[in-house]
Amino acid sequence: MEPERLTGIYKHMGIGVVALVFRARLLGGTPTINDEAAEILWIDRDHVTARMTEAFAIRVLDALDGPWPHIRHHDGTRLLPTPVHGHPGSLSSSPST
């Protein structure tokens, strides 16, 4: 794998974990199932939301759509409103900035 760009920053608000997601390209070899991947398959964009929870599907969709990086907050399953920059405790009406 070769990272191409940072496509998103995703914060799990319930446990304070931040995930940095990169778009990458396969340089060679064969993807295999391991401790971090229970299943490997190629799906089109229309099937992403049907196969994943909102909090994870958005990472795939964000990797396809710029401008990058996207910044999002979630509760482990669903997207949450993003805090307004510079105003702790205030929320915007949109889940992305």
C-alpha positions in Angstrom: 0.0 0.0 0.0 1.1 3.5 -0.7 -0.7 6.4 1.1 -1.8 9.1 -1.4 -3.5 11.7 0.9 -5.2 12.3 4.2 -8.9 12.2 3.5 -10.5 12.5 6.9 -10.2 13.0 10.6 -12.8 11.3 12.6 -13.3 11.7 16.4 -15.3 9.2 18.4 -16.8 11.6 20.9 -17.8 8.9 23.5 -14.3 7.6 24.0 -12.1 10.4 22.7 -10.4 8.4 19.9 -9.3 10.1 16.8 -8.8 8.2 13.5 -6.8 9.6 10.7 -7.9 8.0 7.4 -5.7 8.0 4.3 -6.6 7.2 0.7 -4.0 4.7 -0.6 -3.3 2.6 -3.6 -2.4 -1.0 -3.8 1.1 -1.5 -5.1 1.0 -5.3 -5.4 0.3 -8.5 -3.6 -3.1 -9.8 -2.5 -5.2 -8.3 0.3 -5.7 -11.0 3.0 -8.0 -11.4 6.0 -6.3 -10.6 9.3 -7.0 -9.2 12.8 -8.0 -5.9 11.3 -9.9 -7.2 8.3 -12.6 -9.8 8.7 -13.7 -9.5 5.1 -12.2 -8.1 1.9 -14.3 -7.1 -1.1 -14.6 -4.3 -3.7 -17.9 -2.6 -3.7 -19.3 0.4 -5.6 -20.2 3.6 -3.9 -23.9 2.8 -4.0 -23.4 -0.2 -1.7 -21.2 1.4 0.9 -24.0 2.8 3.1 -25.9 -0.5 2.9 -23.0 -2.5 4.2 -21.6 -0.2 6.9 -22.8 2.0 9.8 -23.0 5.7 9.1 -19.8 6.5 11.1 -17.7 4.1 8.9 -19.5 4.5 5.5 -18.7 8.2 5.6 -15.0 7.5 5.7 -15.2 5.6 2.4 -17.4 8.2 0.8 -15.1 11.0 2.1 -12.1 9.3 0.6 -13.8 9.5 -2.8 -15.0 13.1 -2.5 -12.7 16.2 -1.9 -11.8 18.7 -0.8 -9.7 16.9 1.8 -9.4 16.3 4.7 -13.0 16.0 6.0 -13.4 16.5 9.7 -16.2 14.6 11.4 -17.5 13.6 14.8 -19.4 10.4 15.7 -20.7 8.3 18.5 -19.3 5.0 17.1 -22.3 4.5 14.9 -23.8 7.8 13.8 -22.4 11.1 12.8 -22.8 14.0 15.2 -23.0 17.7 14.6 -19.5 19.2 14.5 -18.6 21.7 17.2 -18.3 25.3 15.8 -14.6 26.2 15.4 -13.5 28.4 18.2 -16.6 28.1 20.3 -16.4 25.1 22.7 -19.8 23.6 23.4 -21.5 25.2 20.4 -22.6 23.0 17.5 -23.1 23.6 13.8 -26.1 22.3 12.0 -23.9 20.3 9.5 -22.0 17.1 10.3 -18.9 18.3 8.4 -16.8 21.4 8.2 
